[in-house]
Amino acid sequence: MLLAQRGFRVQVFEKQDVIGGRNAEVRLGDYRFDLGPTFLMMKFLLDELFAEGGRRSTDYLQFKQLDPMYELRFHDRSMLVHSDPQAMKAEIERNFPGEGASLDRFLARESQRFEKLYPCLQKPYGTLASMISPTLLAAVPHIAAGRSLYDVLGDYFRSEELRLAFTFQSKYLGMSPWDCPGLFTMIPYTEHAHGIYHVMGGLSRISEAFAQVAREEGAEIHTSAPVKRVLLDGRRACGLELESGEKIHCDHVVLNADFGHAMSTLFDEKDLQRYKPSSLRKLRFSCSTFMMYLGLDHTYDTEHHMIVFSRNYKKNIHAITNGKADLDDVSMYVRNAQKSDPYGAPPGHSALYILVPVANNTSGLPWHEYKERYRAKVLQLLRESTPYGDVTPHIRQELVITPEDWEKRQSVFLGATFNMAHSWNQMLYLRPHNQFEEFENCYLVGGGTHPGSGLPTIFESARISANLICEKCAIPFPVAKPLELALA
Ligand SMILES: Cc1cc2nc3c(=O)[nH]c(=O)nc-3n(C[C@H](O)[C@H](O)[C@H](O)COP(=O)(O)OP(=O)(O)OC[C@H]3O[C@@H](n4cnc5c(N)ncnc54)[C@H](O)[C@@H]3O)c2cc1C
């Protein structure tokens, strides 16, 4: 969309028969679901991307800010998380007496961190010199070096469960709060400061809206058009060969395929230097997800987003990180979109989306065996630990996706749904570069490059790579607005 808006002739080749990748729509009979993302954060960035082409996001998408943002269910209590600070403080006080005022400290300190760190996510780190840019240097006092997300939250909140209420967001990065770098307090901060949005019709509408704008700007989008390999002229990318045998020659190649998948399928091993398929497993990858999409002939007056914590969350996360199945004590996320949006299910019905974080495929878990066991566990948890009760008699449509399916059907390397982990040694200059270091004229976008996984960050990766292409071609492009203007 960005390149088409800036005057490039763009062709998109998508393997699947629908666009969107992880952010595509899933249809089961009369029910519609988002395949992956359900939380839209930092909507201001989406607005800016549409505004760049003289458009308004609201001409293409209808947003609904959620308040309460979500419900958290612990084994002994349940808590509503509000974006309104007064309501949130009252809810903290109700559940964790004496800790309500800590929210003000969290918001005040974290707004400074966000202000300094966010501009670092908008720049490329293709050279070592970029690591000493004034923007990055100004952010250094705020990076919480050597501290985990869980540690940093301890600066504000005493109770274990309250800390978890602000750290479970590391799920978006597929990491454990005890491993995840402390600077990612940015995620809970931006939720509380800028809100969480639903897109009417589902977040997959965002992908469809990007495609619509791209087409309006002359881009051609080919679905069911798998790419077989990237064509090279020495160390320069010069086109694509499709599975159909057709060859497409072009000036610039932008790779959006999952990074590990692209490295293991789109190049010859001999042509790769740093990211050879045989060395990819030395990188750290995120966890995976076990998914259930249920079309139900019943409606539920439950929150739009509900997170159910396992009794021993740390043990559960530890098992996932270490490639183990922890069927006794799982955590799960349930999304009841019909709470806010009638689209997606016939009247009187619901389209329930359930996500269970699980180990990625380095675990070697036999999913043909575990699939039924996880399914039974999810249904049991819904029955025993949530207001949904026994949904089994209401199931009219059902789809289950395991880590194996993510890898085989959705081309996600190791089924690591949130891509490469966001550890210190895999960020900024140490993450695959937006101007891909292996080949000239080859650019990366998506969760495998800088800044990383999650919708807002992959949108930034697209903007960074589009800017780099424009710089190379000496084509002027709009500079990202300073944060205070983007938020205005
Ligand atoms: C279950 C789940 C829940 C999530 N929840 C959230 C959330 O609530 N909020 C949030 O912000 N983020 C969330 N995320 C993360 C977010 O979805 C991802 O970071 C983002 O969508 C990844 O985008 P991408 O472009 O990197 O990859 P993808 O969306 O996977 O895009 C890659 C595309 O490349 C295509 N492709 C691969 N190989 C080829 C080939 N050879 N030829 C042609 N095409 C090919 C694929 O079909 C796919 O369409 C979630 C992710 C998952 C999986």
The ligand as an SDF file (V2000), in Angstrom:
LIG
                    3D

 53 58  0  0  0  0  0  0  0  0999 V2000
   -2.8110  -16.5960   16.9720 C   0  0  0  0  0  0  0  0  0  0  0  0
   -2.1800  -15.2290   16.8790 C   0  0  0  0  0  0  0  0  0  0  0  0
   -2.6680  -14.1820   17.6460 C   0  0  0  0  0  0  0  0  0  0  0  0
   -2.0870  -12.9200   17.5430 C   0  0  0  0  0  0  0  0  0  0  0  0
   -2.6120  -11.8800   18.2540 N   0  0  0  0  0  0  0  0  0  0  0  0
   -2.1660  -10.6200   18.0380 C   0  0  0  0  0  0  0  0  0  0  0  0
   -2.8650   -9.5050   18.5700 C   0  0  0  0  0  0  0  0  0  0  0  0
   -3.8840   -9.6730   19.2430 O   0  0  0  0  0  0  0  0  0  0  0  0
   -2.3780   -8.2630   18.2920 N   0  0  0  0  0  0  0  0  0  0  0  0
   -1.2680   -8.0680   17.5150 C   0  0  0  0  0  0  0  0  0  0  0  0
   -0.8780   -6.9010   17.2890 O   0  0  0  0  0  0  0  0  0  0  0  0
   -0.6020   -9.1080   16.9620 N   0  0  0  0  0  0  0  0  0  0  0  0
   -1.0360  -10.3730   17.1940 C   0  0  0  0  0  0  0  0  0  0  0  0
   -0.4320  -11.4340   16.5910 N   0  0  0  0  0  0  0  0  0  0  0  0
    0.7960  -11.2030   15.8290 C   0  0  0  0  0  0  0  0  0  0  0  0
    0.4910  -10.7560   14.3990 C   0  0  0  0  0  0  0  0  0  0  0  0
   -0.5460  -11.5020   13.8780 O   0  0  0  0  0  0  0  0  0  0  0  0
    1.6990  -11.0060   13.5460 C   0  0  0  0  0  0  0  0  0  0  0  0
    2.8060  -10.3290   14.0950 O   0  0  0  0  0  0  0  0  0  0  0  0
    1.5190  -10.5210   12.1240 C   0  0  0  0  0  0  0  0  0  0  0  0
    0.2380  -10.7380   11.6320 O   0  0  0  0  0  0  0  0  0  0  0  0
    2.5400  -11.2520   11.2980 C   0  0  0  0  0  0  0  0  0  0  0  0
    2.5620  -10.6790   10.0440 O   0  0  0  0  0  0  0  0  0  0  0  0
    3.6780  -11.0550    8.9930 P   0  0  0  0  0  0  0  0  0  0  0  0
    3.4560  -10.1700    7.8370 O   0  0  0  0  0  0  0  0  0  0  0  0
    5.0150  -11.0830    9.6300 O   0  0  0  0  0  0  0  0  0  0  0  0
    3.4050  -12.5910    8.6090 O   0  0  0  0  0  0  0  0  0  0  0  0
    2.1660  -13.2790    7.8920 P   0  0  0  0  0  0  0  0  0  0  0  0
    0.9080  -12.5850    8.2580 O   0  0  0  0  0  0  0  0  0  0  0  0
    2.2600  -14.7220    8.1820 O   0  0  0  0  0  0  0  0  0  0  0  0
    2.4060  -12.9940    6.3440 O   0  0  0  0  0  0  0  0  0  0  0  0
    3.2380  -13.7910    5.5600 C   0  0  0  0  0  0  0  0  0  0  0  0
    2.5310  -14.0370    4.2520 C   0  0  0  0  0  0  0  0  0  0  0  0
    3.4470  -14.6230    3.3410 O   0  0  0  0  0  0  0  0  0  0  0  0
    2.7500  -15.6190    2.6150 C   0  0  0  0  0  0  0  0  0  0  0  0
    3.7370  -16.5550    2.0330 N   0  0  0  0  0  0  0  0  0  0  0  0
    4.5940  -17.3900    2.6760 C   0  0  0  0  0  0  0  0  0  0  0  0
    5.3450  -18.0600    1.8000 N   0  0  0  0  0  0  0  0  0  0  0  0
    4.9720  -17.6380    0.5670 C   0  0  0  0  0  0  0  0  0  0  0  0
    5.3880  -17.9680   -0.7500 C   0  0  0  0  0  0  0  0  0  0  0  0
    6.3410  -18.8750   -0.9940 N   0  0  0  0  0  0  0  0  0  0  0  0
    4.7940  -17.3400   -1.7820 N   0  0  0  0  0  0  0  0  0  0  0  0
    3.8110  -16.4010   -1.5700 C   0  0  0  0  0  0  0  0  0  0  0  0
    3.3730  -16.0660   -0.3370 N   0  0  0  0  0  0  0  0  0  0  0  0
    3.9490  -16.6780    0.7040 C   0  0  0  0  0  0  0  0  0  0  0  0
    1.8600  -16.2590    3.6520 C   0  0  0  0  0  0  0  0  0  0  0  0
    0.8170  -17.0080    3.0570 O   0  0  0  0  0  0  0  0  0  0  0  0
    1.3700  -15.0260    4.3980 C   0  0  0  0  0  0  0  0  0  0  0  0
    0.2260  -14.4700    3.8030 O   0  0  0  0  0  0  0  0  0  0  0  0
   -1.0000  -12.7060   16.6630 C   0  0  0  0  0  0  0  0  0  0  0  0
   -0.5160  -13.7640   15.8790 C   0  0  0  0  0  0  0  0  0  0  0  0
   -1.1190  -15.0060   15.9750 C   0  0  0  0  0  0  0  0  0  0  0  0
   -0.6150  -16.0970   15.0730 C   0  0  0  0  0  0  0  0  0  0  0  0
  1  2  1  0
  2  3  1  0
  2 52  2  0
  3  4  2  0
  4  5  1  0
  4 50  1  0
  5  6  2  0
  6  7  1  0
  6 13  1  0
  7  8  2  0
  7  9  1  0
  9 10  1  0
 10 11  2  0
 10 12  1  0
 12 13  2  0
 13 14  1  0
 14 15  1  0
 14 50  1  0
 15 16  1  0
 16 17  1  0
 16 18  1  0
 18 19  1  0
 18 20  1  0
 20 21  1  0
 20 22  1  0
 22 23  1  0
 23 24  1  0
 24 25  2  0
 24 26  1  0
 24 27  1  0
 27 28  1  0
 28 29  2  0
 28 30  1  0
 28 31  1  0
 31 32  1  0
 32 33  1  0
 33 34  1  0
 33 48  1  0
 34 35  1  0
 35 36  1  0
 35 46  1  0
 36 37  1  0
 36 45  1  0
 37 38  2  0
 38 39  1  0
 39 40  1  0
 39 45  2  0
 40 41  1  0
 40 42  2  0
 42 43  1  0
 43 44  2  0
 44 45  1  0
 46 47  1  0
 46 48  1  0
 48 49  1  0
 50 51  2  0
 51 52  1  0
 52 53  1  0
M  END
$$$$
